[in-house]
Amino acid sequence: MALDTTPTYLARIALIGFLIAGCFAVLWPFIGAVLFAFVLWVCTWSFYAGRILPLAQGRSGRAATLMTLLLILVMLLPMIFLSGGLIDGVEGLVTKSKPYFEQGLPAEPPAILAKIPLFGGDLDEAWRRAAGSREELNRLLKPLVEPTRKLALSLGGLVANGLLQLILVLFILFFLYRDGDAVGRALIVSARKLGGELGEKMLDLARGTVIGVMLGLVGTAAAQGAVALIGFLIAGVPAALLLGFATFFLSLVPAGPVLLWGGAAWWLYDSGQTGWAIFMVAWGVLVISSIDNFVKPILISRGAGISIALIALGVLGGVMVFGFIGIFLGPVLLALGHAMIVAWTREEARP
C-alpha cells in the first residue's frame, strides 16, 4: 500500500501534530496537578460510586460537589491549619532568638555542646568566643543571615505553591467525578485500540499499582502520624495534635518526620527535661522511623502486586525524575514495563 504524500494529507498531519503540541504546551504547567488528580480519582472512585453517588440519588453534579467538599475537609483544611501553625512556629522562633541578637549569648554554653562527638570541643570554644565578643558573634552570624532568609522565603513559597496546587487538584477532581463514567469508558476504549488485550491488562495493572502505592504511602503516613502523636502526648510536648498532623504530611518526604520529633526532643532538652528528650529520640528512631523503613514497602508491595524491589526503584527513580509526583508515577511506569516484558516473553515462548 503506497503512502499518501499529497499536500492535503501532509497538511492534515501537520495540523494534528501542531494541535497535540499546543495542548501539551498549555497543560504542561499543570501536568503535576492533573496527574495527581487522576491518581486520587482512581483511588477514590469506588467510594464515590458506592457511597456518595447513591446518597445524591444518582445526580452526578451533586455527588461530585459532595465528594469535593469532603476532600476539602480531609485535605485542604488540614493543610491550611498546618500552614498557620508553621507561620506561628517561625514567629515564635524569631521571638525567642531576638534576645540573643540584641543582648548576646549567655556566657556559659549548653553542656550538651561539649559532649557532641568530633565537633563538641570546637562548638563549645566558638560559643565562648561569641559570648565574650559582640564582634565575634556578628562575624559568626553574618554568613547565616542570607541563607536563613532564602530558606524562609523558599519555605513560604513552597507552602503557598502546595496550597495552590491542591486547590487546582480539587478543581480538576470535581469534573473527573462528574464525568467519571465517560472518562472511564474513554480510557478503556483507548487502551483497547492501542494495545488490544494487552492494553486492557496494562490499564488494570496501572489502576492496581496506583491504588497499591497510595495504600502504602497514606497507610504509612497515617501510622507514623498516629505513633508520633502518641509519643508527643506521652512526653508532654505542646501542640501534640498539630505535630501529629504535620508528621502525617511530612512522612511523604524522606526523613521529614525527623525534623518534627528531633525538634520536639531538642525542645524537651532545652526545657530541662533530659529524660523525656531521650525518650523522644528513642521513640522517633525505634518506632516512628521503623514504620517508614519496614511497613511502607510491605503495604505497597501487597497492594500493587509487584515486588518490593520494583517499588523501591520506582519510588526513588520517580522522585529523581518527576519530583513529588514521581512517587506515584515511578512504580506505575515500572509495573507497566514489567507487564509488557512478561507479555512479550510469553509470545516468544509459544511454539
Disulfide bonds with the S-S distance in Angstrom:
none
